[in-house]
Amino acid sequence: MGIGAILTDWVQSGLDSTGNFSLDLQQGISKDWIVLLVDSNAADKRQKVAGFASLSFGTETMVALPTGDVNSSSLDLGTISPDSSKPDEIHSRDSVSRNATHFDLSLSQLVTLSGNDDMAKALKNVYINALNATHISRVLPRFSWMGMFPSDISQFADVNALMHVVPEYLLQFKSIDPDLTSSAIKNGTTHMEVVPPAPIDLADPSGSVLYPNVSTVPIDTQSAISDIDNRATYQTPYCMNKLPEGWWILKKDGQEYMVFDLSAAYAADDAGLPKMFVPSLRLVFGADSVLTSIEFKWYGYQNGGYIEQTDAGIIDKVIPSDFTLWIQPDEYHYHIVPSTSSITHFDNTWSVASGSLAGGAKRLTTICMSYSINGVDYNFGRKLR
């Protein structure tokens, strides 16, 4: 499947009598591909995806294969077999050095990409919930770390010294289904609810628990909308502060409509820290505490810690082009090339000064940075007031 795939981006191949397979990937559809190993005979869609093919680069494994950087007309995975250290992956048994020879990337670059690509596994949920081109449903989790930046926003954060930051989660869904409309969800004629694999707590955006230990989560009826392609979009009304392992169920009028495994896109380690590229930023202020520039750095997750990333090519490869900086209270959005080191032009005059503001300045209350991979949103920010 192509990263960012829709149904037409999928290429399938069966195994021959010796266990070999070959995939003919069309050029130009996507820069990265993920190989799902599928049990086509499984009646239960929970059992359909047997694993992900991966290449080993030391302690990291690569599941999002950067085929645009392959240095020949083919990529040979060699012999692949299960590994107990990552039970959802089927690893190539080739050496690290042999795996590296397939790409026009350095070993260091390949290790960085491998340590930050597990979010691509979310495509598993797309595959198992697509009946055909007219019936496709996706879960689009939103992960937020709103305490990610330091209280002194004029200094870069030392991301390796960050305290435990509890991530917040929100589930959004998008369905292409002629039998499911946003108006039916909104007016209540179709009832949608989420059943987690274990009871969870529901919280407000600040993290305060509103409803502890719930077994079903209703869909926010007022969130239901349709986009230009007539896809129904809807979401849960509350944040969740934990995501239990196992299969989640989306029900439509009491019947199973969709199943999904959130661990496939789970974005935090055991300490709650993001397992991906994370931003660090510094705000520079001039006279009257007016914002004059924002400077950026990126850090890649590796072996439980973070390493600063200075390779612009790798930053732009990992972080999608829809990388966004947004400023509240009015949610002004600035779309930025990920490897940009700073921005100095703003649509408004932003200030953190106390008291009244002069010259039409707006008070800066919250700053966030966000990007999406395979429909999964990752948000990092800080409320300043």
PyMOL commands that set and color helices and strands:
alter all, ss='L'
color gray80, all
select helices_A, chain A and resi 7-9+45-47+67-69+96-100+107-114+118-128+159-161+182-187+221-223+262-265+287-289+312-318
alter helices_A, ss='H'
color red, helices_A
select strands_A, chain A and resi 36-38+49-57+60-62+80-82+89-92+130-132+135-145+168-176+192-195+200-203+209-214+217-218+225-226+232-235+239-240+247-252+255-261+278-285+291-302+305-309+324-328+332-335+342-343+350-351+362-363+366-373+376-383
alter strands_A, ss='S'
color yellow, strands_A
deselect
rebuild
show_as cartoon
